[in-house]
Amino acid sequence: MDLNSQAGLYLHVPFCRTKCPYCSFYSFPSTTQDIRRYLEAVQGQMCRWALFPEIESLSFATIFFGGGTPSILPVEALAQLLADLRLLFSFADGQPEITIEVNPGTIDAGGLKQLRRAGFNRLSIGVQSFNDPELQQLGRIHNGADAQATIASARRAGFDNCSFDLMYGLPGQTVDGWRETLDRALALAPVHLSMYELTVEAGTPFYMQAEQQHWALPAEDEVLAMMAVTETAVGRSGLTRYEISNYAVSGRECLHNCNYWQNGAYLGFGPGAVSAFGGGRRATVSDLSAFCRLLADGQPVWPEIEHLETEAAFRETVIMGLRMLSGVSVSALRQRFGLDLPTYYGQTLSLLLDQDVLIFQGDRLVLTGKGLLLANRVMAELV
Ligand code: SF4
């Protein structure tokens, strides 16, 4: 994706059938009235933004419907939102990547066919685990069989670009348990996998449960063993790791997320969505009522525009870019920010190179295998 000219569109759907106890995203169980208000407001937001001069000059290559659980909106409404986006904004030549997050148990075979016909061409399926007790503990509304059925229906509907989300490091999960989930996922021949370690965020019901019921997440060495299992199993399957938590068959990397990791421009619609363009970042209010009211009053739907200084934007681009296994290009950064990476980080970088967590590959700085395991610590040095 050429970041100088192409950008991403994101639509946040803040509704879920029930709230998973580990989740800290802005989402909640909706009423029919909530959905009606949301659709009206978000369509208004799209129309308004399409006229921004800074946005008119952008050309988009990807659309991503995320949440929340976008697949609990009526399919006709999803199709209409997509049609509106395609009408209101300019797209680069070629077919845009158009992803929708889908939870098993929220859409049937007919709905998936309608989504495909409406133009969605990529699914991100929230499988999380194939172990039913684990899914129950996570508060998911589906079981492993539902996930398998959704994947089969998606393929029959013509989706050949499906990603599965999986989670590891779950309470009570063993290395063998994780291996089983992974093997079942790989047996379904995915072209893309996103795998995230569970983190228990303060303020979530999971956080309180962990304290009250005294359960704990697997120990660090067990999590490291799960990561090692992942490397071996996925390595045999034809998928390549292209970002810290993401693996894909060549050509099926998620272009929308690659644009985020390269700190490209994007527009976010809906409450809780973030936009970054024209040197400013706008975080939309995470409150449906406030979002609707502000739009109705013709007011901005973000409390402030955050303008990053050149150096802060440079550092952020380095850190996000290092998440990708292709790393960052020193010459591209110099061209974009007028800063020379080796000079800028000086001694800090020399130390990280000496510690064998970063390495130069020609013009590119990348994390080593050791650096991938210690990524959080490396990023903290460069922030
Ligand atoms: S389905 Fe996803 S967004 Fe909704 S509550 Fe669960 S984790 Fe959060």
Residues whose N, C-alpha, C, O or C-beta is under 5 A from the ligand:
A	BS01	SF4	C16 T18 K19 C20 C23 F25 S27 G67 G68 T69
